[in-house]
Structures are given as structure tokens and as C-alpha cells.
Amino acid sequence: MLSKTSRRVSKFLWRGSTLGLLACTALTAPAFAQSAAPQPQADQLEEVVVTARRTEENLQSTPVAVTALGAAALERAQVADVTDLQRTTPSLSIATGAPSASGFAFVAMRGQGNLQALVSNDPAVAIYVDGVYIPRPSQGLTDLQDLQRVEVLRGPQGTLFGRNTIGGAVNILTADPTRDFSGYAKVEAGNYDQRGASLVVNGALGDKISGRLVAATKSRDGYGRDVPLDRDIWSQDSDFVRGKLKYDGGAVQLVLSGDYNKISDNGQFTALHAYAPELFGATGSFGPFGLAPTLNASLHNHGFYDSYATGFFVPSSNPNFAALPAEVKALYTMPLGNRLEAYGFGLNGSVDLGGVTLKSITGYRFSDTDGVVDTDGTPAPILTTWAGYSSKQWSQELQINGGLGDKFTYIAGGYYSDEKGQEFSRSQNFGFLPYSATRPYAGFAGQNLADVHNTSLGVFGQGYYQLTDAVRATGGLRWTWDDRDTKLHNYSTWGVASTCNLPSPDVAGVCAQTQKTSFDYPAWTFGLDWQVNDAVFAYIQTRRASKSGGWNTRAGGLPAFRPETTRDLEAGLKATWLENRLRTNVAIFHSWQSDVQRNAAALTPAGASTQFIVNAGDARVYGVELEGAYRPWTGMELTANLSLMNGEYKNGSFIEQQSVPGAALSGCAPAGASSICPVDRSAEKLPQLPKSQFNLGGTQALPTSFGRVTLHADYAYLGRQYYNPVTPAAQQSAATKAIYAASNALTRTPGYGLLNARVTVEFDAHNIELALYGKNLTSKKYNVRQFADVYAAGLGFATDFIGEPRTYGASLTKRF
């Protein structure tokens, strides 16, 4: 049997030979890569074109807070996936690490996000690729290759971009084909046995048709060490390909695209941060099982990059284990690891009718991801989960834009999407519990599985009226209709039919419960902007957007949660100075959220208290954002951005119904031996809201006799965040209140700053670029998330999801 190293070498050689063959074919084509004359260094900042309002316009005269990064800026900043964008953009926080598959990107903007965005629960920030909406955060960590530009639009974008944009939108534009024969071949290597190769080929395929192909492969060893398993953890392999065809018929333009991405790893990097002695200590509820020594040995204070995760525990001593179906038994031997497969197709077309342009965006997106995660990060079988999410979505958008007279322009259209998917989780809680007559299935995993069908229809229109030569008014309206259907197949013990939690009310013996609901809601925009002079632009606007409602799929018989809505007021000033060598953009905003969707204790229709997603009150977030770029001398560009934010719930608006031991407690409703007590959670911190965030960058280009040397460095700081704060009822015991207090301290993830750098040397005579790069150069040890969601919910542990260590490498690129 091949060793691990041999397998990795063989796999890489196979991938590399494929790309190498393509590269040789491209490089032996007619010699288009002729020696280029040295280019003069520009002292002025380049004009930035954005499509933040679904049409191309200058960034400095667009009345939206937007960060735009072109291909060169993305490469300098080493943006490999969406998570890297938080190092480049103010008010943007992207969480990774969750008790599910590793490919999730939980995007929050201006403090508005969703840490439980699955298939039946939508994100708060929308991601678009070439105009096609990416419905699930499970597709958020796919590779970003060969891009034209990325635009990060902050604040509600509901009128033009639709639902699920209460925080903003990330608009990713891939490079279109051009008629010139061009491209590049690139190889790279770095520490942690990082290897990569990529190829881009572009050119004309006929009189009116051009094509572009990009293919990439990369792999690396794990960043950490799994001590009990004696292997690395958090390794990754990825393969990516995208093809585009463009038809240029003058008035008729068509772009057809297709992409495929497959990513796999050998487990998330989890480590035990703390455990509750009230549960696992010598005198705790689980004290007799003697887990404390194992937990102490696994704490994340031994080696920072050491993990003690082991995965599922085989409960073979339980006499009922032998009767489980083979498929179910296989769960308990599944190794740690994750896999993501995502692909899609798009067709963008436009027809210029002279004064009016019609545009169509047709898209299909597929994603399928699953993973096994040892959430407690220890050899003790406290919580291990196999979770998976799949989604298939067709979407169609039609637009018309034009003008009436000299003063009025407009854009209008409609959108429809149909998504079918499935989400499941099979979790083993307290696998160490022994069999007994009262616990016949102790140590077995349960199942939550939902088939999901989502449809959305929207119509919209937005107009711009030139009040004077310098003042313009904007007004827009959108209406959306959503249907959200789910069918639940949940078992307290997977593989045991008698443990169905949701038997069909119509068909005996069928474990299924169907839930259907519909929502409709408006979005709007009203604003004024003023071109003060050629260098100064000011605007003010108010907007409304909504995040769709949905269903709780991990428990049946629960009510649907309604859409969450955000209204805001934003004012901005964009200016260029010093003959366009200095650019400063500032935005101030205040947003009001209503029907906020949060996980909270509430009463089921049967009157029991349990945790599920509800509309939990109102909140507000306010802040200021600054972005700047400066060219003090030839070849030097300095960049900076800063966001300062704060927010809170409206007093008395976030109330949950908490179960407290003890009958007929004062101020509570009786519930047998317990009482249901109202708890005001309005004093809690808003989740995923860093109060401060900034980025500083500098790039110096130095012309040489053979080409150019470019030096770049940037430092990004993300402030402290809370992920799942909790509040105990006043009637809870002192011990329970202590657990809640510990949970709040554990969910507080400290801020951190990362230093990155890149040096490139360009040889014009051969069109070759050599690059040296590094990320987290100071070896900062940090957590991207501290998961304490289950600490006060009965499982009694908190886990660290570890940030990437220092990485560095080199790449060689041949352009043609």
C-alpha cells in the first residue's frame, strides 16, 4: 500500500501533468509573448468602474458604500476565497468553523449575519457570481480564480439585488473572454507541503466568438496535529475549472459560462477551550464516568496547533447495536473530514434596441457538501456530528433599462428562482453513556433530515431623475413572494423506526411531516446625490430590505419564523484630491432591524420550552466607515480602511421563555415539576459585530532594467466578536447562572491582527513573474471563532476553531 506521501506525490503529479500538457500547448503557440516596452509609472489613481446599481458607473459617483477590488488588487492581497475579503473591506466579518461541514462561510456585514444559514434558513448577505445568486453559504468557500473584479456593497440592497441582502451583497465578476490570444501558466509551492498549478487560456474562436478557460489545482498538508490519531489535521485538496464563451454581435451580447469545484479536507481544526466542572467534574452529573482527566489533557493550552479530536465512538457494548442497519453502523466508523462539490452554469445576454437595453441572466447552481466534525475536540465522545447540505437552484432574471428624455433613466425587471435541497445532521451525544433499561439506545446517534423546496418571485423598478445638472433623485421599489416548503424525517435514534419524532398524520408507518408557508414583503430605496464639483460627490439615502423567513428543521411542530427586515439611513462623501492622487470615501449609517431571527428558548405549540429560531425582537446598528488611497510619489500606493460600529437590542424586545426547575415559581407559568419563566435578553451583545476593524496596505513598484519589482504589505485587524451570548432567568439557581456567565465569557472571541506581504519580480523580455508571499507573518495565534453555543445548553463544553498559522511560498507565472 502506498504511503501518505507517495499518494500525495502521485496525485499531484497526475494533476500537474494534465495542466502541464495544457501549458505546453499554450506556450508553444505562435510567439505572441513578445518583449514589451517598459510601462510608465502612473502618479494618479486609476478610475474604478463598478456595477453596484446593476449598470456600469464610476465608483466616485455611485451613491452606495462599496469597496471594489480589481484583479491586481485581489492578487496582491492574496484573496483565495471569500473569507479573505474581510482583510480588505470595512464592516465585513466572515466566520468559519461550525458543528457541520467545513465549507461554510457565515458572512456578516454591518453586524447583520446568520450563523445558522442552512437550506431552509437564508443568509443575511447575498453572494453573486456573474449576476447569479449563490443561495447557500456552503458554496461560500469555493475557490476564487481568474476574476475581473469583486465588489462589496454595504447596507441593504433589496431593491436591485433582492432578498437576503439586509447586510449587503458581495458581487463577484469573473474575467470575460477577449479576442486576443493570451493567458498564463502558474506553478507555486510553500510550507505545509503546499503545491499548486493553474492555467488560463483566452482567445478568439471565430469572427464573433471568443473563449476563456481556467483550470487550477492545489493541495497542502494539515496546519495542525491530531495527537490521538497521530496524523495531521486540516489538510486540503482542491480542483477547479471554469470555461466561458462570449458572442459579440454588436447589439447582441451573450456570455455562456460553466464552472466546477471540488474541495476535500481531513477534518476541521477543533480544540477544547473549556468544559463545565458542574457536569464533568468529580462531583458533576457525569463525574462517575471519569472524563475529567481526558478533558484536562485535551484542553487548548498545551500545544496551540494540537487537536485531540477522534470522531465517533462505536457503542458496540450496547446489545441493540447489532440490530442496526449496516448503513447506520457505518456512521460510527466514519473518519473526520469534509468534502464539497459545487458547479453551475450561467447565460448572460443583452440586446441593445437603441435607447433601451434588454438583459437576461439565467443560472443553475448545484452544491453538495458533508463532513464529520468532533465538535468537542477531545477523545471523549461528547458530541460528534455527520452533517450534509445539498442544493439545486435554477434562477432567471430579466432586466430592461433605458431613459425617458434627457433627465430620467430607469432599470426594471423580474426575478424567479426554484431551489430544491436537503439538509441532515446525525449527531452522537454522550456516546459514553452505558446501556440500561431506561436508556436502551444510549450512545446512539439521532437524525434530523429535511427535504426543502424554496421558490422566490420578485419584480422591481428603480428610477433616477436629474433635478439639476448636479443633483439627482433616486427611487426604487421591489416586491418579493416566497414559498418555503419542508418535509422532515427526524428520529431520536437513527436506524430505529420506533423513535420517529414526526410520524405522518396521514400515512401510518411513515416518518415524515410536511410544513408549508408563504411570505411576501417589499424593499425600497429613496435617495439624493449631489456632484458638488468634479472632485467631490455627496449622497444620502434610506433603504429597506428583508431576509426571507423559513422553518426550523431540527424539531417538528414548530411555527415558521417570519422575514427579518432592516431599514437604514446612510450618508456618504466621496472625494479626490491632489490632482487625483488622493481618494477619500466616508459613509455614516444607522440601521434598524425588526423581527430579528435568533435561536432562543420559546414555547412549542404543545407548551414545552425548547431552543429554536424565532423572531426575537428589534435591534439597531450604527457606525462610520472610511476608505482611502494615496499615491505620494511615483510607483507608491497607500491604502487604508476603517470601520467603527456599535449596536444593541431595543429594550424589552428580545424575550424568551425559559424552563426553570421548580413548580409554580414566582412570575412564571407552571409546567409540571418546572416553570416557564420569561427572560429579557435585550441587554446581550449583538452577534458577529466587531466594534472596530481596519486595514492598512502599501505597494511600491520599482522599475528596473529588466522589468519591475513590486513590494506589497498589508495589516488587517478584526475586533472582538460575540457569537452566542445567553441570559439566565432570574429564577435559575446560582450554579446555573455561573454556567451562563462562563458561556458568555467563552463565546467572546478576541480580536486579532494579521500581517501579510508579497514581493514580485517581473522579467519583461520573457513575460515571467516570480513572486514570494506570506500570510500571518508574525505567527499570530488566534481563533476565528469560539463555539460556546452548547456550553449552557446541557453539553457543557466550548470549542476553539483555530486560525491559520504563518504560511509562505513562491510562485512562477509565465504570461503569453
Beta strands, then each sheet from edge to edge (+ up, - down):
strand 1: 49-50
strand 2: 57-58
strand 3: 66-70
strand 4: 92-95
strand 5: 106-109
strand 6: 125-129
strand 7: 132-134
strand 8: 147-154
strand 9: 168-174
strand 10: 182-190
strand 11: 194-204
strand 12: 209-220
strand 13: 224-226
strand 14: 231-233
strand 15: 236-248
strand 16: 252-265
strand 17: 270-275
strand 18: 306-307
strand 19: 337-352
strand 20: 356-374
strand 21: 383-404
strand 22: 408-429
strand 23: 446-466
strand 24: 471-488
strand 25: 513-533
strand 26: 536-547
strand 27: 564-577
strand 28: 582-594
strand 29: 597-603
strand 30: 609-615
strand 31: 619-630
strand 32: 636-649
strand 33: 655-661
strand 34: 669-671
strand 35: 674-680
strand 36: 692-703
strand 37: 707-718
strand 38: 721-722
strand 39: 748-749
strand 40: 752-763
strand 41: 768-775
strand 42: 783-787
strand 43: 797-802
strand 44: 807-815
sheet 1: 1+ 2-
sheet 2: 3+ 8- 9+ 6+ 7-
sheet 3: 4+ 5-
sheet 4: 10+ 11- 12+ 15- 16+ 19- 20+ 21- 22+ 23- 24+ 25- 26+ 27- 28+ 31- 32+ 36- 37+ 40- 41+ 44- 10+
sheet 5: 14+ 13- 18-
sheet 6: 17+ 43- 42+
sheet 7: 29+ 30-
sheet 8: 33+ 35- 34+
sheet 9: 38+ 39-
end
